[in-house]
């Protein structure tokens, strides 16, 4: 039996490449990641993922892991390392407080059409996961019918 060591050093030999077939489509100034046709969609309408939100989520959870593990002391240190403004880092770190159901819906491409990264950065989302789910809509469809008493269109940044 051969023992495999993970050292983080590049090894000679064949390289493995992971290919995720997606198309990036621009619509209304937004970029959408759409799974390539024929990926088991059965002719259903392609799911649209908003690339900036997915990128922000991945960065936020990575930075939170760095903070949790003690590899960085603060959001300001992350900002210095990444060459970003500390406010930007802290706004994105707030995304780690989203309910798991909301995160799953975003990853599945079921966000409301009007939801954008700019809206998420500029508006405070409720702390309660139940309130978050009411704000964004029912989780079974996320973009389906609005919940009574909740404005489906997020307020404009100019308000």
N, C-alpha and C positions, 0 to 999 in steps of 0.2 A: 504494500500500500504506500502510495506516495503522499508525503506530507506537504501541504501548500501553506506558505507563509505569506501574509499580507504585510508588506513593508511600506507600501506607498511609492516604491521606486519602480519606474517603468521596466518591464521585463521584455526580453527579446522573444519573438514568436508571433503567432497570429493575434490580430487585434479583433475585438468584438465591437460591433457597432449596433446601436439601437436606433431603429428608424420608426418614427411615429408619423404616419401619413396624414398630413393636414394641409389645408389650403388657407391662406390668409387673404381675407376679403376686406376691402375698405368700403365703408358706407357711412355717409354723413360725417366724415372726419374721424370715424372710429375704425379700429382694426378688429376684425373678428377672426377667430381660429375655427375653421370648419373641418370636421373629419372628412378625409377623402372619400369619394363615392365608392360604394361597393364594400364598405367595412361593416357589413352585417346590419345596415340600417333598414333593410327590407323596404326601401322606397319611401321611408318616412322623411319628413322635412328635416334637414340637417340642423343639428344643435349649434347655436352660435355662442362661442366663448369670447368674452371681451379680454383681449390680451393684456391691457394695462392692469386690470383688476387681478388677473391670475399672476402676473409678474409681481405686483405689490404684495399679494398674499404670500407668495413664496419667499420674498425678501423679508417680510415681517416675521414669519414663523422661523426663518433661519436666524434672524437677529435675536429673537426671543430665546432661542436655544442657546445662542452665545451668551446671553445675559444669565440664563438659568444655570449654565455650566460654569459660570464665573470666568469665562475667557475674556470678557470685556466688563468694565465696571459700570458703564452707563450708555444711554443713547447718544450722548455727546461724543463719547469715544468712538462709537460706531460711525457717527457723522464725520469725524476727523479721518478715520480709516477709509471711508467710502468717498470722501470729497463732497459730502452733502451738507446742507444746512441742518442743524439739530432739530429745528421745527419739522422738517420733512421726515426725518427718521421717527420722531415721536408721533406724528400723524399716522405714519404707516404702522407703527407698533400697536396702535389702537385697534388695528384690524385683527389682532390676535384675540381680542375680547369678543369677537362675533360668535354667535351660537354655533355649535357643530352643525346643526341643520341648515343654517344660513350658508356656512362655508361649503357644505356638501352641494347645496343648490347652485352656488356660484361655480364650483368645479364642474358641475353637470351642465353648465350653460343655461340655467333656468332663472337668471336674474331678470328683474323687471327691465323693460326696454329703456326706461328713462334713467336707470341707475348707471352712474359712471364713477370712475376713480376720483374725479374732482369732487363729486357730491360726497363720497365717503370721507374724503380728507377734510372737507370744509364744514361738515355737519356732525354734531355729536349724536351718536347712536345710543339708544337706551342701554343701561347696564343689564337689565333683566332680559334673559334669553327669550322669555315669552313675549315681552314687549317688542323685541327685535323681530320676532316672527310675525307679530301682528303688523308691525310697520312695513315689512317687505312683502307681506301677503301670506297666503296659506302655503305651507311647505310641500304639500303634495303636488302643486303645480307651480308654485312660486311666482309665476307670471300669469296665473289664471285669474279667477274672479277676485275683485278687491274685497277686503275685509271691511265691514260696516264701520264707519266713523274714521277710517284711515285714508288720508289723501294718497292716491296711488302715484301721483307724479311728485317727485321730491321738489321742494322749493328751489327756485333758481338762485344761483349764487349772488345775483345782484340785489336780492331782497335785503 
